[in-house]
Structure formats: structure tokens, C-alpha cells
Amino acid sequence: MLHIPRSRRTSELALPALLVAVLTILMLAPHVGAVTHLRPLLLEGLALGLFAIALARTQPDSLLQRAVVVLRAGPNLPLLLLVGYALVSSRLAPYKGLANSEWLRLAGGVTLYFVAAYATQARDRYRSVVDGLIAIALLGTLMEFAQYAHSDSPMSALFGNRQLLASFLLLVMPLLLVVSLVARNARRKVVAQIAFTVVAAGLMMAQTRSAWAGALVSLTVLGAIYASRSAGLRQLARHKHRAALVLVPLIGTVGLYLAVSLTSPALNARLQTFAHLAGDTNVVWRQHQWLGTWHMVLAHPWLGWGLGSYAAIINQFVPDSTPLDMVLRSGANLTQNAHNLYLQTLAELGIFGTAIYLWAIGAFFFTGIRALRHQESPGRFAVLAACLAAVAGQMVDAVANPAYQFGEVSLLFWLVVGLGMAAAKIAPRPEAASAPEVAPESRRRAFAPRLAWQGAMLALVGTVVASGYALGQDFLPAEPIYTQITRFDVTARSGSTGTTPGYRQPTVMTGECIELQVALQFQGSNVYQAERSPFITYTVGGTAPAGCVVQQPPPNQNVFCVPSTAGTECNGKTADLTATYVFRGQVLTKTVSFNILGATCGVTASVDRPVLPATGNLETVTVNFVNPPTGTKAPILKRVEIYPDVTLVRNGDVVPGPNNTIQLKAVAGRTYVILYKTCDAFNRPCYIRLVVLVSTRTAFEQTTTPEPPKPGEVPGTV
């Protein structure tokens, strides 16, 4: 498909050299500032640009003649179907900015696959790409180690998150290993051995458990491939170099683990989490995310919600996800990621799209394994085996690692797949034929069609790229960061809080309730009232005995009430109400405290007029006490609260009088709460609370007692 004629051997290394040079610049750029947003788009644009150059250099007759052969080779057909299916899905997706970014990532990865599989195949040009990856991995890991001691987020200088770094190192580690063991050039072998040691140490220090599991699978697959290269395990003794290939990864990994773990307490602590994964906060968070994603899949199982829609739709199934307005403004991030490539693909592309993706991966393994059996070149065999091992490790890592939804790692994955197919020679070079002599006039006539073809191919790819930008309002590439919480405030109020004359601290009395309000703000988003979120838990503490404060059932779980029957054991006690929010292992807590003033010291009180007519005038009510204490403990009027709005208090609305009389302005709809203070036998303060309502009527009808019926008269008749 992308075969370059032999007449162009002077520039046959142009594509690999350009690929490695630009990859090195982009991948090693610090993950700060504008690079954070531009690097994914630049990498994906690089892939499309290289594909355009390679496509323009092909011959139109050669391309058309070999189209059928190309479609039947390796994973080519399912990959083209996947890109086409994803394009249709992106046009139907509800959020075009997210969809365009995801389609560009996928299309860039697949085109990079074709460039690697075909343009690097001839004359073993894939070796140049492998050497470039060795240099990138070595330099990148050394940069991470240089920043390790001065960073609050270790091993995140290049990609913004150590999970992405771990997946990147996982993909290149098998290539480093085979080059370090089978390279014929001594200098190349030494560099690869140094790079493998540094990369393996970096993979450990990245502290990503799914990548560790993937690396173990990768090394096991690589060892199994070289073991099967011999006629049987019994013949390994005759092929000592192949036996070394099986043992060296295991011995080197164990030795490196011992060396690094002795100097890194953080690594030791991370390794110890394998003993109790069930209670690990990150595992619990992933299980919670997977459950919500599965419900999302069940809602649209066959076609999915649309490419790139996961970050915006998951809020409907995982309420503590990043708010939608923040996603539409800043794009997806690690919080809006399923941390499972297969589940997220199911959610976005449905069963059909996921089946096409798995078909492509299966075709890669089928083609690669079949090519191994007939591969005679040790170099090609080593690269193919390493690529198969890397993809096997990736399949394990992708179960719990979000890295493959980001352009930097996704493009490297497709590059490794393409290098594997290049080593498998899925596009054999056509048989050489003696070229007939061509007259100068014929060459000049053929130049114009070739130039037109090259211009058409470049224009076609340019149109595809430009249309991607034109179809969507904008591009929202995913960022490898987790959503940060910048505000978590808890406020509380009761009917006795904040009113004149008030108390020195918040107070709640019998029959009153405390309402907790939680203000939650994510970085770059608005403030949300989250007090009724199912992910916020409330607990009651303090000196108040059990039963003094009762939490209300959902959805009013943020309301706590003091029963009207609260006894003297609650009087003067403190209720500490704590709100706890667990977000990705981060535990946020805030506590508010209330004094309980609930006991009445055995004093019973009532008002003679609990309901007043709405006359608009001052109406007199009398408070009657039963067995009130005398002297200094006699009930004292402390205040009168006016509801529903305490700001309605005006001079003249409440006028205390003699002999426990109070004049209240009878305004329709008002509620007056009269509060007296007294003391018990132990000189503890007690409060008596009385309520007077103002009716909406201006007067009450006077009822008369009917006369008894006369003898012989039927009641109710005239």
C-alpha cells in the first residue's frame, strides 16, 4: 500500500527520521503550560501528516492494484472499519467538542499504525524507529528521576500523571529487552541494556499496579515465545542464548526490585497494598466507577452513547463525578475516565464498536504469531516478539489504567502495533522486474499525473484534518489530571441561630431541627450545594447522649432534630455534627457544634390565646405557668422570635407587659415563638418555648350552644 519505489532510496530514511525527531521533541517537552493542551493535538497531527507524506509518495496504479491485498493483511480491515464507525459515532454524539478530540486521537493512532507498518518495513527501517524509542524512553525516564526529588507528584513531569508514564514504559520495555540481548552492534546493545535498566526502575517508581501486572505478563509472553522458538524445553540446554532470554527478564526484575525497594519506602508501601486490595481506596473508587459505567452501558448497549460522550454522560450514573459544565469547558480528565479501556469503549461505541476493536487486536496476534513460525531473520523475530509481548501487557494494564484514552500513550500503542506488523512483513515487496528504458518524452508525460496524484492525496488528508476542526465547535482533548476540590464548607442553622439577642454559639432547643448545608467546588467550576449527595455521610458526636439528636431519613439526611420529648439529660450538652466526603481517596471532613437547650425543668406553661385573628393591631396574650420556681429562678422572658422571616422584627411588634402578658402585632401568617429562661434544682439553665400563631382571618366567629329540641321536635328540621 505504501511501498516506496527503489529509485527513492536516497530519502528512504526520511519518514523514520522525521517520525523519531518530532516524537522526541513532543514527548520530552515538559507537561506544563500550553504544552499540556497542544501536545495531544500536535502528536495526532504528526501522525496524519506522516501518513499524508507517505501516501503522496505512492504510485496510484500500485495503490489500486494492491488495495484488496492490503485490506486482507493483518488488522488493516478492522482498523479501517473502526475509524469509520467512530467517525459516524462522533457525528451522532451529543457533545461535538469531546467527540472530535476522541476521533482525532483514534484516527491519528490508526494512521500512525499504517505509517509504521508499511513505510518502515522496507530495508528494516523499523530499526531506526526502535532506536528512536530507546532514546526517548531513556531520556524521558532520566528526566523523571531528575524531577523526582523536587516534585509533589512523583514521576509526572512528562505526562502529567505517573499512570501514563507507567503505560508508556510498559510498551517500550520489551523492545529494550530484546535489543539489549540480541543486537549485533556492541554499542547499540550496551545502550539498550542501560535503557532497559533505567526504564525498569522508572516503571517500578511509577507505582502503578496495573502496569506492574502488565509488565509481568509481557515478560512472561516474551519468555514463552523464545522458549517455543526451540523445538522444546529439553533443547534449551543446546541453545543457551535462548535460555538466557527466558531467565534474564525474571532474574533482572527480581534483582532490580530488591535494589530499588531497599531505598524507597514509598515503593515498599505501594507493594504492601497487594495484600489488602479489597480495602484500598483507589480500588474501591475504581469499582464504584466501573459499576456506574456498567449501568451506562446497559442504557445503550449496542451502539453506545457516542464517541467521547463518556466524560459528559457518566454524571448521570456516578453523581460524584466532575460537574458537566466543567467538562464542557475544560474537557475530560482522569476523574471522568472509567479506568477500564474495555468498559469505556463499550459505553461510547457499544457492543458493535468494541467487537471491531477486539477483532483488530485479535487479528494482530493471529498475524504476528503466524509470522513468528516462519520468521528467519533474528532481528525481525525479536522486534515482532517484543511487540506481541507489549500488546499482551497492554491488554492487562488497560483493565485498570486510564492511560490509553490519552493521545501520548494511545499513539505509542498504535506505533508498537505497526512496528510489529512491519516486522511480520504484512506487505511483501513486489517482485523486482527489469525496468524498460523510458523515453524522455514519456517521463515528462508521466510527471504531470504523478504530481496531480501527490497533490490530490495531500489535499485529501488536509481536507480530513480540516473537516475535523470544522465539524465541531471546538476540540476538548483529555487532560491527565484528576479533578481537585478547592472548597468544602459546611454551615448549619436552626431556629435559634443568628437571631437577636442570640447566643454565644449556635443553639438548638426541643422541637427544633438543624439543617446542614454543604458547599462543594471543584477547581475551575461553580459552587454546588451537595448536602444531599449520597456520597456525603453524616455522623453525630459530642457530649449529648444518644437520642438527643435524631438524623432524618433520606432525602433529608442533612437534617437533625431534637425531639420535643428530650429530657434533662440533654440540657446543656453539645452535639457535634460532622459531614464527610470521600473523593478518590481524599477524605474531606467538616464539623459544626450546637448547644442543646431542651429541658424545661419540670415547668409547664401555656398561652391563653395560641391563635390570634389577623387584625393588624396589638393583641394581648397571657402566659400561664404551673408550679414555676420563684426568686432568682423565676421564669424570665428572654426573647420573642417572629417567623417566617426574622428580619420582619420592628419596634412595637412585641410589647412585654406585667404579670406575664405580652402584646403581639397580629399580622396575618406570622408565627411568634416566646422563649422563657429558668433554672432547675441544680441551677442548670432551662428554656420554655411557646408558640402563638396569627390566622389569616381578621375575626373569629363566636359559636353559641344550641337549645335542646322541644318534645316531639326532630333535630335539624324547620
Beta strands, then each sheet from edge to edge (+ up, - down):
strand 1: 485-493
strand 2: 507-509
strand 3: 513-522
strand 4: 527-529
strand 5: 536-542
strand 6: 550-551
strand 7: 559-561
strand 8: 574-583
strand 9: 586-597
strand 10: 604-607
strand 11: 611-612
strand 12: 618-626
strand 13: 636-643
strand 14: 654-656
strand 15: 661-665
strand 16: 671-679
strand 17: 685-694
sheet 1: 1+ 3- 4+
sheet 2: 1+ 3- 7+ 6-
sheet 3: 2+ 9+ 8- 5+
sheet 4: 10+ 12- 15+ 14-
sheet 5: 11+ 17+ 16- 13+
end
